[in-house]
Amino acid sequence: MNPHHKNKFGRVDLQVSAFGFGTAPIGNIFREIDEATSDGMIQHAWDAGVSYYDTAPMYGHGLSELRTGYSLRWKNRDDFVLSSKVGRILKPARKQDIAYDPWTNAGRFTLHFDYSYDGTMRSFEDSLQRLNLERMDICFIHDIDVFTRGDEQPEAFAQAMDGAWKALSSLRDQGVVKAIGVGVNEWEVCQAALEQRDFDCFLLAGRYTLLEQDSLNSFLPMCEERGAAVVVGGGFNSGILATGAVGGAKYNYAPAPTDIVERVQKIEAVCRNHDVPLAAAALQFVVAHPAVPTFMAGTRTVAQLEQNLNWFAHPIPSEFWADLKRQGLLREDAPTP
């Protein structure tokens, strides 16, 4: 599969590369990345034909947007698609007063949830200032899920479907953005949003992977029907689909449970029979779904990025997918490349 192959972004007049560049790592998540490495990865992705970049105010407390804009600012603006997010306002603060976890040495701002109409408009404008670019093409309402908000989720969701929705819908009507959506960790929240409001797209972290296809039950078919595009990130389920079933393998940011480890071992056996890297299968599976135009990958080094691009382009025989289905390791109704 060609990483720079362009796919239509749902019903919207945008074309995105099948492989997208995710910028959480350049916000210094878990550990620091220097400026040269950050810029080097974006330039390498650009040279490889990657034309879709996703960022957010949350990533590195503003740092990711600053770095993304810095690396793209001299490119022809019509040659790339850019998405960012709303839902948090950044307020200046002294470094020693900021709770950075899980970011390290990040921007000098504290994060404050705000899904109101005014808060959304301010968040949008602030992002353009940090990016130092004249527009973003796609804007997601960020983190109105149970994973992030816990008991406050119903309230956050309701506020977003009112204030943030009205703000983004107005920006879309004015032609300021082309597509508006929701970026969360749970497909159920995406579906609830699509049932209530006319969204163009979703950014889903995990939840449609070689290990998880429950979103095929109702959410992905609904997206197909409505022409809503789904950007999938976290296609390795935070680790195990890249590393394989090794000791200490991570699944959804925690040590992988036994049943998951056993399932991955069975998938790895099929991979060996067909000489297919597990990670290549994980990446290419996601974008085979007609509602998923692009897979969003975050990397820490140019070498890691290059490895992802190679996995994305690795030839995979159709018999491999048929074998997975025969052994009950992949849902029968899951589209495959």
Secondary structure, DSSP 8 states (H G I E B T S, - for coil): --TT-EEE-TTSS-EEESEEEE-SGGGTBSS---HHHHHHHHHHHHHTT--EEE--TTTTTTHHHHHHHHHHTTS-GGG-EEEEEESEEEEE--GGG---TTBSS--SEEEEE--SHHHHHHHHHHHHHHHTSS--SEEEEE--SHHHHGGGHHHHHHHIIIIIHHHHHHHHHTTS-SEEEEEES-HHHHHHHHHHS---EEEEESSSSSS--GGGTTHHHHHHHHT-EEEEE-TTGGGHHHH-S-TT-EETTEE--HHHHHHHHHHHHHHHHHT--HHHHHHHHHTTSTT--EEEEE-SSHHHHHHHHHHHH----HHHHHHHHHTTSS-TT----
